[in-house]
Amino acid sequence: MSKGYISKFNYNPSDVAQRIKNVDWFSACGKSFTGEVSMPIQPVSSWAQAQRSCRSELWENVQLEAQNQLTIWLHHNDRTNYQKWNDLVTGFKSSVINPLVDGHIRTFLEEHGLDGAIEHCVSWDLLAALMENAYFGSGHKVFFFLELLTVYEAGHFPCGWEGDWPEGELMVY
């Protein structure tokens, strides 16, 4: 059984909601990603390719596996706080995710003729980053989605995976 994704970074709690609000969404898509993440990067060259990639079953499975790392950790190490999961999700969706999607993300997609798969990916990634941040007190070291947040903060779109989890490459537009 795989140990899952292991970040080379150490993170501390931060105001992820404010970081998300400050992102210049998709402003660097089509340019080289110059940030640093733990996994190798595979550049994506177009929105069409990014859409195909983010719709792939492989990417969906990677996102689920990465999310499962946190929930498994919480199940084994912090069951009391894990029981607050659904309340946190509801709060983050209403205060951060839905306003962002209803405001900027959906407008961007409509203006560029892009589909809802991108909206789904962005929502999932950001909610998962918020959850990783919310559970720092449990002592977990699960930072996959916090790393994806740095890709978004750089103006890019993390849109897929190539290879077997947790080995492989992150696809970035």
Buried (B, 14 or more C-beta within 10 A) or exposed (E): EEEBBEBEEEBEEEEBBEBBEEBEBBEBBBEEBEBEBBBEBBBBEEBEBBBBBBBBEBBBEBBEBBBEBBBEBBEEEBEEBBEBBEEBBEEBBEEBBEEBBEEBBBEBBEEEEBEBBBBBBBBBBBBBBBBBBBBBEBEBBBBBBBBBBBBBBBBBBBBBBBBEBBEBBBBBB
